[in-house]
C-alpha cells in the first residue's frame, strides 16, 4: 500500500510591521544611545495598536449649537459618554501599559502592583477614570484635576496612555462630522489635553498634535500654546543641524514644544518616532532653562 503524500501547507505570510515600529527600529540602529527609550516606545505603540483594532468607530453627533458654544468658550467636544469605552478592553489596556512601564523601569514594582489591583476593581475604576477625564479635559468647564494617590503617583500617566486608543477613535469620528478649522486655542479641541508635539507643514503652517488623542489643529507659528504669548521677540527657536526638528521655547512661561519640520522632509510626522528621535533636543531645551 503506497504512502499518501499530503502537500505541505504554505507558510503564513508574516504580518507587516507598522511604519512607526519600522522607523523606530531604524532609529535604534542610527542612535543606539536611545535604545532604552525606543524599546519602551515600540512596546507601547504595539500594545496601543492592538487595543485600537478592537475599538469600534463611535457614532458621535453633537448638537450644532452646543458644539458652537463649546468652541467659542475653548472647551473640547468629546464628552466622557462619547468615548467608546468597553471596560474589559480598557482594563486590558491599563494592565498592559503598567506592565510595559514597569518592565522598562518607568514605574517601580510596588506601584505597578497597586495599579494592577485598581484595574481589576470593577467598582472603583470607572468613577476614577471618569473624574480624571472630565477634570483634565475641561469639557464641562475648568475643574481641578484630582491628585493621584500618594502610592500611585504615575497613575495619570498610565490613564493617559491606556485611554489613547479609545480617544483616537472618538477624535476620528468627530473629525468626519464637525468643523474645527476655527479653533484658536492652544489645547486640543477634542479632548482638551496639551500638545505634545507639533508639525510644520510643507507650506509653513504649524499644526499642534495632542499628546492624548493625537488630534491635530492649526496654531500660530510663533504663538506659545501654553500661555498664548504671541510676541515673536519672546519666542526662542532653534533647530537640529539637518533642519528636520525644531524647538519653540517661550521666554514668558518658560515652556517649550518640539516640532517636525515637514518643509523638506522625506515623510510626514510620526509622533511616536519623532518624540524619541528628539530626546537630545529636550536636554538642550532644559539646559537653557525651559520645561516641557
C-alpha positions, 0 to 999 in steps of 0.5 A: 500500500503506497504512502499518501503524500499530503502537500505541505501547507504554505507558510503564513505570510508574516504580518507587516510591521507598522511604519512607526515600529519600522522607523523606530527600529531604524532609529535604534540602529542610527542612535543606539544611545536611545535604545532604552527609550525606543524599546519602551516606545515600540512596546507601547505603540504595539500594545496601543495598536492592538487595543485600537483594532478592537475599538469600534468607530463611535457614532458621535453627533453633537448638537450644532449649537452646543458644539458652537458654544463649546468652541467659542468658550475653548472647551473640547467636544468629546464628552466622557459618554462619547468615548467608546469605552468597553471596560474589559478592553480598557482594563486590558489596556491599563494592565498592559501599559503598567506592565510595559512601564514597569518592565522598562523601569518607568514605574517601580514594582510596588506601584505597578502592583497597586495599579494592577489591583485598581484595574481589576476593581470593577467598582472603583475604576470607572468613577476614577477614570471618569473624574480624571477625564472630565477634570483634565479635559475641561469639557464641562468647564475648568475643574481641578484635576484630582491628585493621584494617590500618594502610592500611585503617583504615575497613575495619570500617566498610565490613564493617559496612555491606556485611554489613547486608543479609545480617544483616537477613535472618538477624535476620528469620528468627530473629525468626519462630522464637525468643523474645527478649522476655527479653533484658536486655542492652544489645547486640543479641541477634542479632548482638551489635553496639551500638545505634545508635539507639533508639525510644520507643514510643507507650506509653513503652517504649524499644526499642534498634535495632542499628546492624548488623542493625537488630534491635530489643529492649526496654531500660530507659528510663533504663538506659545500654546501654553500661555498664548504669548504671541510676541515673536521677540519672546519666542526662542527657536532653534533647530537640529543641524539637518533642519528636520526638528525644531524647538519653540521655547517661550521666554514668558512661561518658560515652556517649550514644544518640539516640532517636525519640520515637514518643509523638506522632509522625506515623510510626514510626522510620526509622533511616536518616532519623532518624540524619541528621535528628539530626546537630545533636543529636550536636554538642550531645551532644559539646559537653557532653562525651559520645561516641557 
